[in-house]
Amino acid sequence: MRTIMSKIALAPLALCMALTVGCLTLFAMNTAALAQVTFSVEGKGEGTIRIDLLLSPAAGVDRGELLTMGRLVQRDLHSSGFFSLAILPPGASSSQNGWQQTADTSTYRVAVTAEASGAGGRTIGVDVAPSGSSSQGLRRKFQVSENDTTLIGHTVSDILYEYFVGRVGYFATKIAYVRQVSKGSRQQTQIVAAYSDGSDLRVLAESSAELASPHISADGNTLVYTRFSDNRPRLFFRDLRSNRSGPIFRDKAIRFGPDIAPDGSIFYTKTVNGNADIYRARIGSARETRLTLSPSIETESAVSPIGDKLVYITDAQRGLRLVIHDLASGSTRILGSGGNYGSPSWSPDGKMVAFTKQAGGTFSIGYLNLETGEERLVSTSYFEEHPTWAKNGRVILFERGARNGRGKGNSLWQVDLDSGRLARLPLNTSAFDPVWLSQ
């Protein structure tokens, strides 16, 4: 989801980068005697790759702006688990002492350019080619409608991440989550959207009542969530284009845990006479379709990326299990064993489901391969919930709680499924119920 871009001045600049497998140096084409900001990023893989980022301000660009953009790229790459960081002070020279070198001594030239375009916008180019060769390794261009250093930095991170790691980047996408803020003597609950480093934050919904379970449609236009009114959960929506909002249903029946399908229909849990089942409806219509008819409890539904299946939780058998429900045929398949499952979430390709699993007095985040049935746990601690997938299908974001339960200690973490790296998101408030946005 694109939000209002910050207006940080960034004059046209040209950066280029030389890589030997042991060393990648980013330096300005303009070699005027200006203060330089040097970064060192250590790549992890077959051997160790040292990356030195040498930034030189161009006319009209102050050193702080380049430092901000450079740090964004560093933090992004570091959080993936494929890189670690060391920031060198201005004018410092890098050292390769103790670095493992590889036999490959290929050299590449990378040019990153920023040009003014339109009314205050920028066109950014990223070119990678073998040094001394006319062949082109990579050529990318993208545009921003305003001069937004944050968006530019995250997008450059995506391009470099994809080039060097070989996977689709995810840094320029946003997450939504719930947080609590103090306004004078009052506590407010907000649903916000921001980059995973907390930048470019936008408040989507706010209330003195408790809010939970935010989900945003694939087109980024509709927010659905649970609001606790008079101590009863009710479903609310907000149209993010028109700012029109309100309850989805006018009655006071107990409904909670909404998700929204690609066609705009919503799936949720409704409790009638103490029994919880999964229902489907559309915003603006009072008509509901009951999808589960069991006397057991069915809850925490999540719709697949193309809208053809649901995954939800049932207590129909021993413990809490995962259920895959085909919406066309109505057929179901129960999965999972050896613990209680919760908060399922589909991978972007629909081939895996992430979940929370409670067993042995701890909570774990894991995922299940629907084709092979293989289950893998990727994080375990005192309390973990609400996994959600990055768009590349290889990073899971989730909520981790402190031992005092849901409160000020709750934070958001991400885990890379390939590197295994766990990283806490640098947010300045407690955070709950995250969901990664597709926009």
PyMOL commands that set and color helices and strands:
alter all, ss='L'
color gray80, all
select helices_A, chain A and resi 63-79+149-165
alter helices_A, ss='H'
color red, helices_A
select strands_A, chain A and resi 13-20+23-28+37-44+48-55+83-88+107-117+121-130+138-144+174-183+186-195+202-207+211-216+222-229+232-239+245-247+254-260+265-272+275-282+288-290+298-303+309-314+321-326+332-335+340-346+352-359+362-369+375-381+383-389+395-401+411-416+422-424+432-436
alter strands_A, ss='S'
color yellow, strands_A
deselect
rebuild
show_as cartoon
